[in-house]
Amino acid sequence: MNHTITWEQRKLGNLVIIERGGSPRPIENYITDAHNGLNWIKIGDAPTNGRYINKTAEKIKPEGLSKTRQVYPNDLILSNSMSFGKPYIMGINGCIHDGWLLIRDTQKKFDLKFLCHMLGTEQMLNQYRMFAAGSTVNNLNKELVGKTIVSIPSTEEQRLIGEYLDNLDNLITLHQCKYDKLVNVKKAMLEKMFPKDGADVPEIRFKGFTEAWEQRKLGELMTVTSVKRIHQSDWMGSGVRFLRARDIVAKQKNEKITEPLFISKEKYDEYSALCGKVSIGDLLVTGVGTIGVSLLIKSQEPVYFKDGNIIWFKNENKLDGDFFYYSFNSDGIQSFINESAGIGTVGTYTIQSGKNTPINYPYKKIEQTKIGMFFRNLDNLITLHQRKLEKLKNLKKACLEKMFV
């Protein structure tokens, strides 16, 4: 793009019609399944990715039309509460309640895609917040949105910007779909590749394996323990990594650990001499907060962790490491963890519960390895798509910051 014409600044309210939606009440008296019902547009009908609303979950009776506001394809609507200031383009006829604002470009001053993306920029959100400051309810209204200042390039430049950002949205949606499908495949395979409901074989199995799986309590297979307590005064900004339960949760989600903690090498050596060192194939499992989340130790890099909050399963090569890790993600073990956590408001997974946790496993290590490798490769693929998705979303965010005045 090489456009040099200065952008024009105007008040949005002088360029477009802005009207608030409305709702017939009580709304439950107007909801209908009849074929002549009018699409009733709610925030839940808006897509997670993308900008077009093409279907609704509910319809209202035509008698409610006088109490609401009708919208048409290519109208733009803006959420004025909940997901504050989020714009969408209508792909269908329908009616909006008072949680929406209608924005209609009757003067044809805007490329529709450009206008939609512009209204969702941080620059516009900052104006909404500034004008809404001091009000008792942080909602948008037609007067507030009408006061915002918008910058307008030529029609052709608007078109190019709108198309570029729409194409970016389509790419994001494509990768989101691929990511979601892989996550669902993993969920389904975790259900089918581990025995459930008392069975001694899984529903799906690699060719060549027919023997029944064994079931044991983990305390019968390996040592289940924790470590000597580290006090807050021992925390450092560098040294040997010190893991908390929340760090393990972040790692499983492929998220960055915020405010990582460390302890000194001297303290690590002193305490490890008493408790031992984690080894490749061991599992660290959260016992507080989001319980039952596991971390597989994959290297001999020194690491220490918060006692009591994290349960240490010393695998000692009893089970294939990846198989052990994914077993912990299966419905069988997760159900046991949730049941053993108790019915209190704050559930815990204790060392004793860890020892009593039942695990099904094939006796032949080769079958364990194949299962573990299958899920590891699937996770690598999921991570790949997750990173692509994050890159595209970051690119979109950067474009919204730099392509609008």
C-alpha positions as a Markdown table, in Angstrom:
| # | Residue | x | y | z |
|---|---|---|---|---|
| 1 | Met | 0.0 | 0.0 | 0.0 |
| 2 | Asn | 1.4 | 3.4 | -1.0 |
| 3 | His | -1.3 | 5.9 | -0.2 |
| 4 | Thr | -0.1 | 9.4 | 0.8 |
| 5 | Ile | -3.4 | 11.4 | 1.0 |
| 6 | Thr | -4.0 | 12.8 | 4.5 |
| 7 | Trp | -6.8 | 11.1 | 6.4 |
| 8 | Glu | -9.8 | 13.3 | 7.3 |
| 9 | Gln | -10.9 | 13.5 | 10.9 |
| 10 | Arg | -14.6 | 13.7 | 11.7 |
| 11 | Lys | -17.1 | 12.9 | 14.5 |
| 12 | Leu | -18.6 | 9.5 | 13.9 |
| 13 | Gly | -22.1 | 10.8 | 14.8 |
| 14 | Asn | -22.0 | 13.2 | 11.9 |
| 15 | Leu | -21.3 | 10.4 | 9.4 |
| 16 | Val | -23.5 | 7.5 | 10.3 |
| 17 | Ile | -26.9 | 6.8 | 12.0 |
| 18 | Ile | -26.5 | 5.3 | 15.5 |
| 19 | Glu | -29.5 | 3.8 | 17.2 |
| 20 | Arg | -29.9 | 1.6 | 20.3 |
| 21 | Gly | -31.6 | -1.8 | 20.1 |
| 22 | Gly | -34.7 | -2.6 | 22.1 |
| 23 | Ser | -36.4 | -5.7 | 23.6 |
| 24 | Pro | -40.1 | -6.7 | 23.9 |
| 25 | Arg | -40.7 | -7.6 | 27.5 |
| 26 | Pro | -41.0 | -10.1 | 29.1 |
| 27 | Ile | -38.8 | -11.5 | 26.3 |
| 28 | Glu | -39.7 | -15.2 | 27.2 |
| 29 | Asn | -43.3 | -14.4 | 26.0 |
| 30 | Tyr | -41.9 | -13.5 | 22.5 |
| 31 | Ile | -39.4 | -16.4 | 21.9 |
| 32 | Thr | -40.8 | -18.7 | 19.2 |
| 33 | Asp | -39.9 | -21.7 | 17.0 |
| 34 | Ala | -42.4 | -20.6 | 14.3 |
| 35 | His | -41.1 | -20.4 | 10.7 |
| 36 | Asn | -42.1 | -16.7 | 10.5 |
| 37 | Gly | -40.1 | -15.8 | 13.6 |
| 38 | Leu | -37.6 | -13.0 | 13.4 |
| 39 | Asn | -33.9 | -13.7 | 14.1 |
| 40 | Trp | -33.1 | -12.5 | 17.7 |
| 41 | Ile | -29.5 | -11.5 | 17.8 |
| 42 | Lys | -27.7 | -12.0 | 21.1 |
| 43 | Ile | -24.0 | -11.7 | 22.0 |
| 44 | Gly | -23.7 | -15.5 | 22.0 |
| 45 | Asp | -24.5 | -15.5 | 18.2 |
| 46 | Ala | -21.4 | -13.5 | 17.5 |
| 47 | Pro | -18.5 | -15.6 | 16.1 |
| 48 | Thr | -15.4 | -16.2 | 18.3 |
| 49 | Asn | -13.2 | -15.3 | 15.3 |
| 50 | Gly | -14.4 | -13.2 | 12.4 |
| 51 | Arg | -16.9 | -10.3 | 12.1 |
| 52 | Tyr | -20.0 | -11.7 | 10.4 |
| 53 | Ile | -23.2 | -12.8 | 12.2 |
| 54 | Asn | -24.9 | -15.3 | 9.9 |
| 55 | Lys | -27.3 | -17.2 | 12.3 |
| 56 | Thr | -29.1 | -16.9 | 15.6 |
| 57 | Ala | -30.0 | -19.5 | 18.2 |
| 58 | Glu | -33.4 | -17.9 | 18.9 |
| 59 | Lys | -36.3 | -16.1 | 17.1 |
| 60 | Ile | -39.0 | -13.7 | 18.3 |
| 61 | Lys | -42.6 | -13.4 | 17.3 |
| 62 | Pro | -43.4 | -10.7 | 14.7 |
| 63 | Glu | -45.6 | -9.0 | 17.3 |
| 64 | Gly | -42.4 | -8.0 | 19.1 |
| 65 | Leu | -41.1 | -6.0 | 16.2 |
| 66 | Ser | -42.5 | -2.6 | 17.4 |
| 67 | Lys | -40.5 | -3.0 | 20.7 |
| 68 | Thr | -37.2 | -3.8 | 19.1 |
| 69 | Arg | -34.9 | -2.6 | 16.3 |
| 70 | Gln | -34.7 | -4.3 | 13.0 |
| 71 | Val | -31.3 | -4.8 | 11.3 |
| 72 | Tyr | -30.4 | -5.9 | 7.8 |
| 73 | Pro | -27.5 | -7.5 | 5.9 |
| 74 | Asn | -24.5 | -5.1 | 5.8 |
| 75 | Asp | -25.7 | -3.2 | 8.9 |
| 76 | Leu | -23.1 | -2.9 | 11.5 |
| 77 | Ile | -23.9 | -3.6 | 15.2 |
| 78 | Leu | -21.7 | -2.7 | 18.2 |
| 79 | Ser | -22.0 | -4.4 | 21.6 |
| 80 | Asn | -22.6 | -1.8 | 24.3 |
| 81 | Ser | -22.1 | -4.1 | 27.3 |
| 82 | Met | -20.4 | -7.4 | 28.3 |
| 83 | Ser | -17.9 | -7.7 | 25.4 |
| 84 | Phe | -17.8 | -3.9 | 25.4 |
| 85 | Gly | -17.3 | -2.1 | 22.0 |
| 86 | Lys | -17.1 | -5.2 | 19.8 |
| 87 | Pro | -18.3 | -4.6 | 16.2 |
| 88 | Tyr | -20.0 | -7.1 | 13.9 |
| 89 | Ile | -21.4 | -7.0 | 10.3 |
| 90 | Met | -24.9 | -8.5 | 9.8 |
| 91 | Gly | -25.1 | -11.2 | 7.2 |
| 92 | Ile | -28.9 | -11.8 | 7.9 |
| 93 | Asn | -32.0 | -9.9 | 8.8 |
| 94 | Gly | -32.9 | -9.8 | 12.5 |
| 95 | Cys | -33.7 | -7.7 | 15.6 |
| 96 | Ile | -31.3 | -6.4 | 18.2 |
| 97 | His | -31.9 | -5.9 | 22.0 |
| 98 | Asp | -30.7 | -3.0 | 24.0 |
| 99 | Gly | -27.3 | -4.6 | 24.5 |
| 100 | Trp | -26.5 | -3.6 | 20.9 |
| 101 | Leu | -26.1 | -0.3 | 19.0 |
| 102 | Leu | -27.0 | -0.2 | 15.3 |
| 103 | Ile | -24.5 | 1.8 | 13.1 |
| 104 | Arg | -25.9 | 2.4 | 9.6 |
| 105 | Asp | -23.8 | 4.2 | 6.9 |
| 106 | Thr | -26.6 | 5.8 | 4.9 |
| 107 | Gln | -24.2 | 8.4 | 3.5 |
| 108 | Lys | -21.8 | 5.7 | 2.1 |
| 109 | Lys | -18.8 | 7.4 | 3.6 |
| 110 | Phe | -17.2 | 4.1 | 4.6 |
| 111 | Asp | -16.1 | 0.8 | 3.2 |
| 112 | Leu | -18.0 | -1.6 | 5.5 |
| 113 | Lys | -15.1 | -3.9 | 6.4 |
| 114 | Phe | -12.9 | -0.9 | 7.1 |
| 115 | Leu | -15.5 | 0.7 | 9.4 |
| 116 | Cys | -16.0 | -2.6 | 11.3 |
| 117 | His | -12.3 | -3.1 | 11.9 |
| 118 | Met | -11.8 | 0.5 | 12.8 |
| 119 | Leu | -14.5 | 0.5 | 15.5 |
| 120 | Gly | -12.8 | -2.4 | 17.2 |
| 121 | Thr | -9.3 | -0.8 | 17.4 |
| 122 | Glu | -7.6 | 0.1 | 20.7 |
| 123 | Gln | -7.8 | 3.8 | 19.6 |
| 124 | Met | -11.6 | 3.6 | 19.5 |
| 125 | Leu | -11.9 | 1.6 | 22.7 |
| 126 | Asn | -9.8 | 4.2 | 24.5 |
| 127 | Gln | -12.2 | 6.9 | 23.3 |
| 128 | Tyr | -15.2 | 4.8 | 24.5 |
| 129 | Arg | -13.5 | 4.4 | 27.9 |
| 130 | Met | -12.7 | 8.0 | 28.2 |
| 131 | Phe | -16.2 | 9.2 | 27.4 |
| 132 | Ala | -17.7 | 6.5 | 29.6 |
| 133 | Ala | -15.5 | 7.5 | 32.6 |
| 134 | Gly | -17.5 | 8.6 | 35.6 |
| 135 | Ser | -20.7 | 7.0 | 34.6 |
| 136 | Thr | -22.2 | 4.5 | 37.1 |
| 137 | Val | -22.5 | 1.8 | 34.4 |
| 138 | Asn | -19.6 | 1.3 | 32.0 |
| 139 | Asn | -21.9 | 0.8 | 28.9 |
| 140 | Leu | -21.9 | 2.5 | 25.5 |
| 141 | Asn | -24.8 | 4.6 | 24.3 |
| 142 | Lys | -25.5 | 6.4 | 21.0 |
| 143 | Glu | -24.4 | 9.8 | 22.3 |
| 144 | Leu | -21.1 | 8.5 | 23.6 |
| 145 | Val | -20.2 | 6.6 | 20.4 |
| 146 | Gly | -21.4 | 9.6 | 18.3 |
| 147 | Lys | -18.8 | 11.8 | 20.0 |
| 148 | Thr | -15.8 | 9.7 | 19.0 |
| 149 | Ile | -13.4 | 11.0 | 16.4 |
| 150 | Val | -12.6 | 8.8 | 13.4 |
| 151 | Ser | -10.0 | 9.2 | 10.8 |
| 152 | Ile | -11.0 | 8.4 | 7.2 |
| 153 | Pro | -8.7 | 7.7 | 4.3 |
| 154 | Ser | -9.9 | 7.6 | 0.6 |
| 155 | Thr | -12.5 | 5.0 | -0.3 |
| 156 | Glu | -9.9 | 3.0 | -2.2 |
| 157 | Glu | -7.5 | 2.9 | 0.8 |
| 158 | Gln | -10.4 | 1.9 | 3.1 |
| 159 | Arg | -11.2 | -0.9 | 0.7 |
| 160 | Leu | -7.6 | -2.2 | 0.7 |
| 161 | Ile | -7.3 | -2.0 | 4.5 |
| 162 | Gly | -10.7 | -3.7 | 5.0 |
| 163 | Glu | -9.8 | -6.6 | 2.6 |
| 164 | Tyr | -6.4 | -7.1 | 4.0 |
| 165 | Leu | -7.7 | -7.4 | 7.6 |
| 166 | Asp | -10.6 | -9.6 | 6.5 |
| 167 | Asn | -8.2 | -12.0 | 4.8 |
| 168 | Leu | -6.2 | -12.0 | 8.0 |
| 169 | Asp | -9.4 | -12.9 | 9.9 |
| 170 | Asn | -10.1 | -15.7 | 7.5 |
| 171 | Leu | -6.6 | -17.1 | 8.0 |
| 172 | Ile | -7.0 | -16.9 | 11.8 |
| 173 | Thr | -10.4 | -18.7 | 11.5 |
| 174 | Leu | -8.8 | -21.4 | 9.3 |
| 175 | His | -6.0 | -22.1 | 11.8 |
| 176 | Gln | -8.4 | -21.9 | 14.7 |
| 177 | Cys | -10.6 | -24.7 | 13.1 |
| 178 | Lys | -7.5 | -26.9 | 12.5 |
| 179 | Tyr | -6.4 | -26.3 | 16.1 |
| 180 | Asp | -9.9 | -27.1 | 17.5 |
| 181 | Lys | -10.1 | -30.3 | 15.4 |
| 182 | Leu | -6.8 | -31.6 | 16.7 |
| 183 | Val | -7.8 | -30.8 | 20.3 |
| 184 | Asn | -11.0 | -32.7 | 19.8 |
| 185 | Val | -9.1 | -35.6 | 18.2 |
| 186 | Lys | -6.8 | -35.8 | 21.2 |
| 187 | Lys | -9.8 | -35.7 | 23.6 |
| 188 | Ala | -11.5 | -38.5 | 21.7 |
| 189 | Met | -8.3 | -40.7 | 21.5 |
| 190 | Leu | -7.7 | -40.2 | 25.3 |
| 191 | Glu | -11.1 | -41.8 | 25.8 |
| 192 | Lys | -10.6 | -44.6 | 23.4 |
| 193 | Met | -6.9 | -45.6 | 23.8 |
| 194 | Phe | -7.1 | -46.1 | 27.6 |
| 195 | Pro | -9.5 | -48.7 | 29.2 |
| 196 | Lys | -12.6 | -47.3 | 30.9 |
| 197 | Asp | -15.5 | -48.4 | 33.0 |
| 198 | Gly | -13.6 | -51.4 | 34.5 |
| 199 | Ala | -12.5 | -52.8 | 31.1 |
| 200 | Asp | -9.0 | -54.4 | 30.9 |
| 201 | Val | -8.4 | -53.4 | 27.3 |
| 202 | Pro | -8.9 | -50.1 | 25.4 |
| 203 | Glu | -11.4 | -49.5 | 22.6 |
| 204 | Ile | -8.7 | -48.7 | 20.1 |
| 205 | Arg | -5.3 | -50.5 | 20.1 |
| 206 | Phe | -2.2 | -50.7 | 17.9 |
| 207 | Lys | -2.1 | -53.8 | 15.7 |
| 208 | Gly | -0.3 | -56.8 | 17.2 |
| 209 | Phe | -1.2 | -56.2 | 20.8 |
| 210 | Thr | -4.0 | -58.4 | 22.3 |
| 211 | Glu | -3.1 | -59.0 | 26.0 |
| 212 | Ala | -5.2 | -57.6 | 28.8 |
| 213 | Trp | -3.8 | -54.6 | 30.5 |
| 214 | Glu | -2.7 | -54.7 | 34.1 |
| 215 | Gln | -4.2 | -52.5 | 36.8 |
| 216 | Arg | -2.2 | -51.4 | 39.9 |
| 217 | Lys | -2.2 | -48.6 | 42.4 |
| 218 | Leu | 0.6 | -46.2 | 41.6 |
| 219 | Gly | 1.9 | -46.6 | 45.2 |
| 220 | Glu | 2.5 | -50.3 | 44.4 |
| 221 | Leu | 4.5 | -49.4 | 41.3 |
| 222 | Met | 6.6 | -46.5 | 42.4 |
| 223 | Thr | 7.5 | -44.1 | 45.2 |
| 224 | Val | 5.0 | -41.2 | 45.6 |
| 225 | Thr | 6.3 | -38.4 | 47.7 |
| 226 | Ser | 7.2 | -34.7 | 47.8 |
| 227 | Val | 10.3 | -32.6 | 48.9 |
| 228 | Lys | 11.6 | -30.7 | 51.8 |
| 229 | Arg | 10.0 | -27.3 | 52.2 |
| 230 | Ile | 11.6 | -24.2 | 50.6 |
| 231 | His | 10.8 | -20.9 | 52.4 |
| 232 | Gln | 9.9 | -17.7 | 50.6 |
| 233 | Ser | 13.1 | -16.1 | 51.9 |
| 234 | Asp | 15.0 | -18.7 | 49.8 |
| 235 | Trp | 13.4 | -17.6 | 46.5 |
| 236 | Met | 15.8 | -15.9 | 44.0 |
| 237 | Gly | 15.7 | -14.3 | 40.6 |
| 238 | Ser | 18.1 | -16.9 | 39.1 |
| 239 | Gly | 19.6 | -20.2 | 39.9 |
| 240 | Val | 17.8 | -23.6 | 39.9 |
| 241 | Arg | 14.2 | -23.4 | 38.7 |
| 242 | Phe | 11.6 | -23.6 | 41.5 |
| 243 | Leu | 8.2 | -24.7 | 40.3 |
| 244 | Arg | 4.8 | -23.9 | 41.8 |
| 245 | Ala | 1.5 | -25.6 | 41.0 |
| 246 | Arg | 0.5 | -22.6 | 38.8 |
| 247 | Asp | 3.7 | -23.0 | 36.8 |
| 248 | Ile | 2.8 | -26.6 | 35.9 |
| 249 | Val | -0.6 | -25.5 | 34.8 |
| 250 | Ala | 0.9 | -22.8 | 32.6 |
| 251 | Lys | 3.4 | -25.3 | 31.1 |
| 252 | Gln | 0.6 | -27.7 | 30.2 |
| 253 | Lys | -1.3 | -24.8 | 28.4 |
| 254 | Asn | 2.0 | -23.9 | 26.5 |
| 255 | Glu | 1.8 | -20.5 | 28.3 |
| 256 | Lys | 4.7 | -18.5 | 29.5 |
| 257 | Ile | 5.4 | -18.8 | 33.2 |
| 258 | Thr | 4.9 | -15.4 | 34.8 |
| 259 | Glu | 7.4 | -14.3 | 37.5 |
| 260 | Pro | 9.5 | -17.5 | 37.5 |
| 261 | Leu | 11.2 | -18.4 | 40.7 |
| 262 | Phe | 14.6 | -19.9 | 41.5 |
| 263 | Ile | 16.6 | -21.2 | 44.4 |
| 264 | Ser | 20.4 | -21.2 | 44.9 |
| 265 | Lys | 22.5 | -24.2 | 43.6 |
| 266 | Glu | 23.7 | -24.6 | 47.2 |
| 267 | Lys | 20.2 | -24.9 | 48.6 |
| 268 | Tyr | 19.3 | -27.3 | 45.8 |
| 269 | Asp | 22.3 | -29.6 | 46.5 |
| 270 | Glu | 21.6 | -29.5 | 50.2 |
| 271 | Tyr | 17.9 | -30.5 | 49.9 |
| 272 | Ser | 18.4 | -32.9 | 47.0 |
| 273 | Ala | 20.8 | -34.8 | 49.2 |
| 274 | Leu | 17.9 | -35.4 | 51.6 |
| 275 | Cys | 15.0 | -35.9 | 49.1 |
| 276 | Gly | 16.7 | -37.0 | 45.9 |
| 277 | Lys | 16.5 | -35.4 | 42.4 |
| 278 | Val | 13.8 | -35.6 | 39.8 |
| 279 | Ser | 14.8 | -37.8 | 36.9 |
| 280 | Ile | 13.7 | -38.2 | 33.3 |
| 281 | Gly | 10.3 | -40.0 | 33.2 |
| 282 | Asp | 9.2 | -38.7 | 36.6 |
| 283 | Leu | 5.9 | -36.9 | 36.9 |
| 284 | Leu | 5.1 | -33.8 | 39.0 |
| 285 | Val | 1.4 | -33.4 | 39.6 |
| 286 | Thr | -0.5 | -30.4 | 41.1 |
| 287 | Gly | -2.1 | -31.1 | 44.4 |
| 288 | Val | -3.8 | -27.7 | 45.0 |
| 289 | Gly | -5.6 | -25.2 | 42.8 |
| 290 | Thr | -6.2 | -26.8 | 39.5 |
| 291 | Ile | -5.5 | -30.3 | 40.7 |
| 292 | Gly | -4.3 | -33.3 | 38.7 |
| 293 | Val | -2.3 | -31.3 | 36.1 |
| 294 | Ser | 0.9 | -33.1 | 35.3 |
| 295 | Leu | 4.4 | -32.2 | 34.1 |
| 296 | Leu | 6.7 | -34.9 | 32.6 |
| 297 | Ile | 10.4 | -34.5 | 33.4 |
| 298 | Lys | 12.2 | -34.8 | 30.1 |
| 299 | Ser | 15.8 | -33.7 | 31.0 |
| 300 | Gln | 18.3 | -33.9 | 33.8 |
| 301 | Glu | 18.3 | -30.2 | 34.2 |
| 302 | Pro | 18.1 | -29.4 | 37.9 |
| 303 | Val | 14.6 | -28.4 | 39.1 |
| 304 | Tyr | 13.0 | -28.1 | 42.6 |
| 305 | Phe | 9.3 | -27.6 | 43.5 |
| 306 | Lys | 6.9 | -26.5 | 46.2 |
| 307 | Asp | 6.3 | -29.2 | 48.7 |
| 308 | Gly | 2.8 | -30.3 | 49.4 |
| 309 | Asn | 1.4 | -28.3 | 46.5 |
| 310 | Ile | 3.1 | -30.7 | 44.0 |
| 311 | Ile | 3.1 | -34.5 | 44.2 |
| 312 | Trp | 6.3 | -36.3 | 42.9 |
| 313 | Phe | 5.9 | -39.7 | 41.2 |
| 314 | Lys | 9.3 | -41.3 | 41.0 |
| 315 | Asn | 8.8 | -43.4 | 37.9 |
| 316 | Glu | 12.3 | -45.1 | 38.0 |
| 317 | Asn | 11.6 | -46.4 | 34.5 |
| 318 | Lys | 8.6 | -48.5 | 35.7 |
| 319 | Leu | 6.4 | -47.0 | 32.9 |
| 320 | Asp | 7.2 | -45.3 | 29.6 |
| 321 | Gly | 7.4 | -41.6 | 30.5 |
| 322 | Asp | 5.1 | -40.3 | 27.8 |
| 323 | Phe | 2.6 | -43.1 | 28.4 |
| 324 | Phe | 2.6 | -42.3 | 32.1 |
| 325 | Tyr | 2.0 | -38.6 | 31.4 |
| 326 | Tyr | -0.9 | -39.2 | 29.0 |
| 327 | Ser | -2.4 | -41.8 | 31.4 |
| 328 | Phe | -2.7 | -39.0 | 33.9 |
| 329 | Asn | -4.7 | -37.0 | 31.3 |
| 330 | Ser | -7.1 | -39.8 | 30.6 |
| 331 | Asp | -10.7 | -39.8 | 32.0 |
| 332 | Gly | -10.0 | -42.7 | 34.4 |
| 333 | Ile | -7.3 | -41.1 | 36.4 |
| 334 | Gln | -8.8 | -37.6 | 36.2 |
| 335 | Ser | -12.1 | -38.9 | 37.5 |
| 336 | Phe | -10.3 | -40.6 | 40.4 |
| 337 | Ile | -8.5 | -37.4 | 41.3 |
| 338 | Asn | -11.7 | -35.4 | 41.3 |
| 339 | Glu | -13.5 | -37.9 | 43.4 |
| 340 | Ser | -10.7 | -38.2 | 45.9 |
| 341 | Ala | -10.4 | -34.4 | 46.2 |
| 342 | Gly | -13.6 | -34.4 | 48.3 |
| 343 | Ile | -16.6 | -32.2 | 48.1 |
| 344 | Gly | -15.2 | -29.1 | 49.9 |
| 345 | Thr | -14.8 | -25.8 | 48.2 |
| 346 | Val | -11.1 | -26.3 | 47.9 |
| 347 | Gly | -10.2 | -29.8 | 46.6 |
| 348 | Thr | -6.7 | -31.2 | 47.1 |
| 349 | Tyr | -4.8 | -34.2 | 45.7 |
| 350 | Thr | -2.5 | -35.6 | 48.4 |
| 351 | Ile | 0.4 | -38.0 | 48.5 |
| 352 | Gln | -1.9 | -40.7 | 49.9 |
| 353 | Ser | -4.4 | -40.1 | 47.1 |
| 354 | Gly | -1.5 | -40.3 | 44.7 |
| 355 | Lys | -0.4 | -43.7 | 46.1 |
| 356 | Asn | -4.0 | -44.9 | 45.8 |
| 357 | Thr | -4.5 | -43.7 | 42.2 |
| 358 | Pro | -5.2 | -46.7 | 40.0 |
| 359 | Ile | -3.5 | -47.0 | 36.6 |
| 360 | Asn | -4.1 | -49.3 | 33.7 |
| 361 | Tyr | -1.1 | -50.2 | 31.6 |
| 362 | Pro | 0.0 | -52.8 | 29.1 |
| 363 | Tyr | 2.7 | -55.1 | 30.4 |
| 364 | Lys | 4.8 | -54.8 | 27.2 |
| 365 | Lys | 6.8 | -51.6 | 27.3 |
| 366 | Ile | 6.7 | -51.4 | 23.5 |
| 367 | Glu | 3.0 | -50.8 | 23.5 |
| 368 | Gln | 3.3 | -48.1 | 26.2 |
| 369 | Thr | 6.0 | -46.4 | 24.0 |
| 370 | Lys | 3.8 | -46.5 | 20.9 |
| 371 | Ile | 0.8 | -45.0 | 22.8 |
| 372 | Gly | 3.0 | -42.3 | 24.3 |
| 373 | Met | 4.6 | -41.5 | 21.0 |
| 374 | Phe | 1.2 | -41.2 | 19.3 |
| 375 | Phe | 0.0 | -38.6 | 21.8 |
| 376 | Arg | 3.4 | -36.8 | 21.9 |
| 377 | Asn | 3.3 | -36.3 | 18.1 |
| 378 | Leu | -0.4 | -35.2 | 18.3 |
| 379 | Asp | 0.6 | -32.7 | 21.0 |
| 380 | Asn | 3.5 | -31.4 | 18.9 |
| 381 | Leu | 1.0 | -30.8 | 16.0 |
| 382 | Ile | -1.4 | -29.0 | 18.4 |
| 383 | Thr | 1.4 | -26.8 | 19.6 |
| 384 | Leu | 2.5 | -26.0 | 16.0 |
| 385 | His | -1.0 | -24.8 | 15.1 |
| 386 | Gln | -1.3 | -23.0 | 18.4 |
| 387 | Arg | 1.9 | -21.0 | 17.7 |
| 388 | Lys | 0.7 | -20.3 | 14.1 |
| 389 | Leu | -2.5 | -19.0 | 15.6 |
| 390 | Glu | -0.8 | -16.8 | 18.1 |
| 391 | Lys | 1.5 | -15.3 | 15.4 |
| 392 | Leu | -1.5 | -14.5 | 13.2 |
| 393 | Lys | -3.4 | -12.9 | 16.2 |
| 394 | Asn | -0.3 | -10.9 | 17.1 |
| 395 | Leu | 0.0 | -9.8 | 13.5 |
| 396 | Lys | -3.6 | -8.7 | 13.4 |
| 397 | Lys | -3.2 | -6.8 | 16.7 |
| 398 | Ala | -0.1 | -5.0 | 15.3 |
| 399 | Cys | -1.9 | -4.1 | 12.1 |
| 400 | Leu | -4.9 | -2.7 | 14.0 |
| 401 | Glu | -2.4 | -0.5 | 15.9 |
| 402 | Lys | -0.4 | 0.7 | 12.9 |
| 403 | Met | -2.9 | 0.8 | 10.0 |
| 404 | Phe | -5.4 | 3.2 | 11.7 |
| 405 | Val | -4.7 | 6.8 | 12.9 |
